[in-house]
């Protein structure tokens, strides 16, 4: 497992982390590990542009092939 060393950490930040760890009944080391894991989990994985799926639209036939829909017909006058 890799390790990480953080330099020049503000005293207020360190105090806040210690309070947070105490509230969760964890060591400071474990609290920071949990925070980093949560942050990493929220970060989306990098995707290869070649693997990104194309947008696939579902269409429904209404039996009327002679109508061409325009923006006004779809959204009305409020122009959403």
Secondary structure as UniProt FT lines:
FT   HELIX           11..23
FT   TURN            24..25
FT   HELIX           28..42
FT   HELIX           49..51
FT   TURN            65..66
FT   HELIX           71..75
FT   TURN            77..78
//
